[in-house]
Amino acid sequence: MATIQTMVAWENDCSVQREGGRVLHDLADHYAAAVVDANGNAALMQGLEKHLSDAETVVAILGAIHRLTFHEAARRDFRRRGAVALAADLAREAQTAEVQSSAKRVLRRLVDGPV
């Protein structure tokens, strides 16, 4: 799993190269790995904050989180936090403002852990 420092450094390096889906996909994978690994980290949420208004990025991150949860240990952890199904559904659907709002709440919940 990516550490937050590695993920942030990687994102800073590639932010000027963001073109097409490949960089977005890589960005989502890095954030997803950090979310799965972080278990509640304010620095990660601050990093995600700048992306939460971009529906495409939110959907990509949730999709990447869903892919990562196919690994059994992560799936057990996410199941315990009650977010796997939400992330999967939102990754498939998030086009409306209402769903985008829900996607943001799910990302916050994944980062912050149970409330």
Phi and psi restraints in degrees (value plus and minus 20) as a CYANA .aco file:
   2 ALA   PHI     -94.4   -54.4
   2 ALA   PSI     119.0   159.0
   3 THR   PHI     -98.4   -58.4
   3 THR   PSI     140.6   180.6
   4 ILE   PHI     -82.3   -42.3
   4 ILE   PSI     -60.7   -20.7
   5 GLN   PHI     -81.9   -41.9
   5 GLN   PSI     -62.6   -22.6
   6 THR   PHI     -83.6   -43.6
   6 THR   PSI     -64.3   -24.3
   7 MET   PHI     -83.6   -43.6
   7 MET   PSI     -64.3   -24.3
   8 VAL   PHI     -85.6   -45.6
   8 VAL   PSI     -63.4   -23.4
   9 ALA   PHI     -81.5   -41.5
   9 ALA   PSI     -63.5   -23.5
  10 TRP   PHI     -82.0   -42.0
  10 TRP   PSI     -64.8   -24.8
  11 GLU   PHI     -82.6   -42.6
  11 GLU   PSI     -61.9   -21.9
  12 ASN   PHI     -81.7   -41.7
  12 ASN   PSI     -60.1   -20.1
  13 ASP   PHI     -83.6   -43.6
  13 ASP   PSI     -57.2   -17.2
  14 CYS   PHI    -121.6   -81.6
  14 CYS   PSI     -22.2    17.8
  15 SER   PHI     -80.4   -40.4
  15 SER   PSI     -53.0   -13.0
  16 VAL   PHI     -97.4   -57.4
  16 VAL   PSI     -32.8     7.2
  17 GLN   PHI    -117.9   -77.9
  17 GLN   PSI     -14.8    25.2
  18 ARG   PHI     -82.1   -42.1
  18 ARG   PSI      83.6   123.6
  19 GLU   PHI    -162.3  -122.3
  19 GLU   PSI     105.4   145.4
  20 GLY   PHI      48.0    88.0
  20 GLY   PSI    -189.8  -149.8
  21 GLY   PHI     -96.8   -56.8
  21 GLY   PSI     -42.5    -2.5
  22 ARG   PHI     -83.6   -43.6
  22 ARG   PSI     -67.9   -27.9
  23 VAL   PHI     -87.1   -47.1
  23 VAL   PSI     -59.8   -19.8
  24 LEU   PHI     -80.0   -40.0
  24 LEU   PSI     -64.1   -24.1
  25 HIS   PHI     -81.2   -41.2
  25 HIS   PSI     -65.0   -25.0
  26 ASP   PHI     -84.6   -44.6
  26 ASP   PSI     -62.8   -22.8
  27 LEU   PHI     -78.4   -38.4
  27 LEU   PSI     -66.8   -26.8
  28 ALA   PHI     -81.3   -41.3
  28 ALA   PSI     -63.5   -23.5
  29 ASP   PHI     -81.1   -41.1
  29 ASP   PSI     -62.2   -22.2
  30 HIS   PHI     -86.2   -46.2
  30 HIS   PSI     -64.3   -24.3
  31 TYR   PHI     -84.4   -44.4
  31 TYR   PSI     -61.8   -21.8
  32 ALA   PHI     -80.6   -40.6
  32 ALA   PSI     -65.2   -25.2
  33 ALA   PHI     -80.3   -40.3
  33 ALA   PSI     -61.5   -21.5
  34 ALA   PHI     -87.7   -47.7
  34 ALA   PSI     -59.4   -19.4
  35 VAL   PHI     -83.8   -43.8
  35 VAL   PSI     -66.3   -26.3
  36 VAL   PHI     -83.2   -43.2
  36 VAL   PSI     -54.9   -14.9
  37 ASP   PHI    -104.9   -64.9
  37 ASP   PSI     -43.1    -3.1
  38 ALA   PHI    -100.0   -60.0
  38 ALA   PSI     -57.1   -17.1
  39 ASN   PHI      30.3    70.3
  39 ASN   PSI      30.0    70.0
  40 GLY   PHI      74.5   114.5
  40 GLY   PSI      69.4   109.4
  41 ASN   PHI    -162.8  -122.8
  41 ASN   PSI      98.1   138.1
  42 ALA   PHI     -82.2   -42.2
  42 ALA   PSI     -56.6   -16.6
  43 ALA   PHI     -83.0   -43.0
  43 ALA   PSI     -59.0   -19.0
  44 LEU   PHI     -84.6   -44.6
  44 LEU   PSI     -63.4   -23.4
  45 MET   PHI     -83.0   -43.0
  45 MET   PSI     -58.0   -18.0
  46 GLN   PHI     -83.1   -43.1
  46 GLN   PSI     -59.5   -19.5
  47 GLY   PHI     -85.2   -45.2
  47 GLY   PSI     -60.2   -20.2
  48 LEU   PHI     -90.3   -50.3
  48 LEU   PSI     -49.9    -9.9
  49 GLU   PHI     -71.1   -31.1
  49 GLU   PSI     -61.7   -21.7
  50 LYS   PHI     -88.3   -48.3
  50 LYS   PSI     -35.9     4.1
  51 HIS   PHI    -118.9   -78.9
  51 HIS   PSI     -29.5    10.5
  52 LEU   PHI     -90.2   -50.2
  52 LEU   PSI     -35.8     4.2
  53 SER   PHI    -108.9   -68.9
  53 SER   PSI     -27.2    12.8
  54 ASP   PHI    -121.4   -81.4
  54 ASP   PSI      82.0   122.0
  55 ALA   PHI     -76.5   -36.5
  55 ALA   PSI     -60.2   -20.2
  56 GLU   PHI     -81.5   -41.5
  56 GLU   PSI     -61.6   -21.6
  57 THR   PHI     -89.4   -49.4
  57 THR   PSI     -61.9   -21.9
  58 VAL   PHI     -79.1   -39.1
  58 VAL   PSI     -66.1   -26.1
  59 VAL   PHI     -82.1   -42.1
  59 VAL   PSI     -63.1   -23.1
  60 ALA   PHI     -83.2   -43.2
  60 ALA   PSI     -61.6   -21.6
  61 ILE   PHI     -84.5   -44.5
  61 ILE   PSI     -65.1   -25.1
  62 LEU   PHI     -83.8   -43.8
  62 LEU   PSI     -58.9   -18.9
  63 GLY   PHI     -82.8   -42.8
  63 GLY   PSI     -60.6   -20.6
  64 ALA   PHI     -87.4   -47.4
  64 ALA   PSI     -59.1   -19.1
  65 ILE   PHI     -80.9   -40.9
  65 ILE   PSI     -63.3   -23.3
  66 HIS   PHI     -81.6   -41.6
  66 HIS   PSI     -62.0   -22.0
  67 ARG   PHI     -81.5   -41.5
  67 ARG   PSI     -60.8   -20.8
  68 LEU   PHI     -86.1   -46.1
  68 LEU   PSI     -49.3    -9.3
  69 THR   PHI     -94.4   -54.4
  69 THR   PSI     -22.7    17.3
  70 PHE   PHI     -91.2   -51.2
  70 PHE   PSI     -36.5     3.5
  71 HIS   PHI     -94.9   -54.9
  71 HIS   PSI     108.2   148.2
  72 GLU   PHI     -76.5   -36.5
  72 GLU   PSI     -63.7   -23.7
  73 ALA   PHI     -83.0   -43.0
  73 ALA   PSI     -64.0   -24.0
  74 ALA   PHI     -86.8   -46.8
  74 ALA   PSI     -58.9   -18.9
  75 ARG   PHI     -82.2   -42.2
  75 ARG   PSI     -62.6   -22.6
  76 ARG   PHI     -80.9   -40.9
  76 ARG   PSI     -64.3   -24.3
  77 ASP   PHI     -83.5   -43.5
  77 ASP   PSI     -65.2   -25.2
  78 PHE   PHI     -89.1   -49.1
  78 PHE   PSI     -55.0   -15.0
  79 ARG   PHI     -82.4   -42.4
  79 ARG   PSI     -62.0   -22.0
  80 ARG   PHI     -80.4   -40.4
  80 ARG   PSI     -56.3   -16.3
  81 ARG   PHI    -105.9   -65.9
  81 ARG   PSI     -22.1    17.9
  82 GLY   PHI      50.0    90.0
  82 GLY   PSI      12.7    52.7
  83 ALA   PHI    -140.9  -100.9
  83 ALA   PSI     -28.3    11.7
  84 VAL   PHI     -79.6   -39.6
  84 VAL   PSI     -71.0   -31.0
  85 ALA   PHI     -83.8   -43.8
  85 ALA   PSI     -59.7   -19.7
  86 LEU   PHI     -82.3   -42.3
  86 LEU   PSI     -65.6   -25.6
  87 ALA   PHI     -82.5   -42.5
  87 ALA   PSI     -61.0   -21.0
  88 ALA   PHI     -84.8   -44.8
  88 ALA   PSI     -67.2   -27.2
  89 ASP   PHI     -82.6   -42.6
  89 ASP   PSI     -65.3   -25.3
  90 LEU   PHI     -87.3   -47.3
  90 LEU   PSI     -56.3   -16.3
  91 ALA   PHI     -82.7   -42.7
  91 ALA   PSI     -51.5   -11.5
  92 ARG   PHI     -99.8   -59.8
  92 ARG   PSI     -50.7   -10.7
  93 GLU   PHI    -129.4   -89.4
  93 GLU   PSI     -43.0    -3.0
  94 ALA   PHI     -81.5   -41.5
  94 ALA   PSI      62.1   102.1
  95 GLN   PHI    -142.2  -102.2
  95 GLN   PSI     -46.4    -6.4
  96 THR   PHI    -108.3   -68.3
  96 THR   PSI     139.2   179.2
  97 ALA   PHI     -80.0   -40.0
  97 ALA   PSI     -58.2   -18.2
  98 GLU   PHI     -83.4   -43.4
  98 GLU   PSI     -63.5   -23.5
  99 VAL   PHI     -90.0   -50.0
  99 VAL   PSI     -57.0   -17.0
 100 GLN   PHI     -79.8   -39.8
 100 GLN   PSI     -61.0   -21.0
 101 SER   PHI     -82.5   -42.5
 101 SER   PSI     -62.6   -22.6
 102 SER   PHI     -83.9   -43.9
 102 SER   PSI     -59.3   -19.3
 103 ALA   PHI     -81.1   -41.1
 103 ALA   PSI     -61.6   -21.6
 104 LYS   PHI     -82.3   -42.3
 104 LYS   PSI     -62.3   -22.3
 105 ARG   PHI     -83.4   -43.4
 105 ARG   PSI     -60.0   -20.0
 106 VAL   PHI     -85.2   -45.2
 106 VAL   PSI     -63.4   -23.4
 107 LEU   PHI     -79.8   -39.8
 107 LEU   PSI     -64.6   -24.6
 108 ARG   PHI     -80.5   -40.5
 108 ARG   PSI     -61.3   -21.3
 109 ARG   PHI     -85.0   -45.0
 109 ARG   PSI     -60.8   -20.8
 110 LEU   PHI     -83.8   -43.8
 110 LEU   PSI     -59.5   -19.5
 111 VAL   PHI     -93.8   -53.8
 111 VAL   PSI     -64.1   -24.1
 112 ASP   PHI    -103.6   -63.6
 112 ASP   PSI     -38.2     1.8
 113 GLY   PHI      61.6   101.6
 113 GLY   PSI    -192.3  -152.3
 114 PRO   PHI     -82.5   -42.5
 114 PRO   PSI     125.2   165.2
